[in-house]
Amino acid sequence: MTISHQAPATLRAISPYLPGKPITELAREIGLPVERIVKLASNENPRGMSPLARVAVEHAIAGIARYPDQFDLVKALSDRLGVGEDQIVLGNGSNDVLDLVARVFLAPGRSSVFSEHAFAVYSLATQSTGAEGIVAPATHYGHDLSAMRAALRPDTRLVWIANPNNPTGTYLPSAQIRAFLETVPDDVAVVLDEAYNEYLPPRVESVAWCRDFPNLIITRTFSKIYGLAGLRVGYAVTSPEVADLMNRVRQPFNVNNLALAAATAALDDHVFVAESYRLNQEGMERMVAGVKHLGLEHIPSHGNFISIKVRNALIVNEKLLKQGIIVRPIAGYGLPHHLRVTIGLPSENERFLTALEGAL
Ligand SMILES: *Cc1c(COP(=O)(O)O)cnc(C)c1O
């Protein structure tokens, strides 16, 4: 028996997460300077970070010798969302928070349910606990909540919903999610992943549901509209009892000083968020028009990205890479004919559309 066989079989079966290709890696491969490369592969904010967050990071550098204190960010989130400080759990990215939920509720002999084409982390987080992932069929690329409800087994302890979902951008109206929560047994946890929440038009605030559903865990991130993907900070809003469990498995210092300072400042940068929102709306309109002009289909998206159907996604992707454009093939999500493209700056969107036309 080799050392690698000592890991549980459930863990050895995991296929690793495939991140978007880093700009520096493509630059090395094709010999282009990094400034010439357009990365539309990881749903980052193309405007960079909030200027208020930048200033906060610069100030926070002086305190780096000290262990972090989560107080200010937890307080700011609790004030903003109108929930108790004991209902917020911070994570090293919301990915960390998703993992905490899995560790709290899953174990070998248990299962979780998620949709076909759902965000890859649900499957990874489930498998890493030795639990089984159950995939419910999608409709029109989106989550089918009745199929998800029907997929629950007696051993199911967790359901994952992404709204909007990545990589499809599909969205479920608040009323549907609320109705779904009513049908889920109260001893099954439900994660509502709202990584793209800030890109949605104003609507019913899901956070208020935490009062009625102690089994609900809402997750959000500073990686997308707030422009802090590289700092790694996200959070969960849930009932005090679930937050307490998550905090038991959470590493005490899981969010670093710079990330805490940046996120606290970014939360108050309403101008930056509003401008990023508008840029995304305009960019989305331009992308949709450009894609239609090329005679291509796309999945209507509520996020800061769009999945486009092309005849040979891998070849088109290779051709785009040769022109210095990084997008995301999503065959691993059961969508072998689609490429997921982040909405960029206007100039980046134009470069992409021109390159795409050439690559078809
Ligand atoms: C990007 C994303 C996340 C979170 O990413 P973090 O950087 O770890 O906060 C979570 N869920 C979905 C659906 C995402 O697309």
The ligand as an ORCA input file, in Angstrom:
! r2SCAN-3c Opt
* xyz 0 1
  C     -17.123     33.359     -6.709
  C     -18.137     32.527     -5.991
  C     -18.060     32.281     -4.623
  C     -17.034     32.783     -3.719
  O     -15.845     32.944     -3.864
  P     -14.877     33.455     -2.702
  O     -13.857     34.190     -3.455
  O     -14.370     32.232     -2.022
  O     -15.674     34.312     -1.771
  C     -19.050     31.560     -4.010
  N     -20.074     31.089     -4.701
  C     -20.192     31.301     -6.013
  C     -21.385     30.768     -6.705
  C     -19.219     32.002     -6.696
  O     -19.321     32.182     -8.008
*
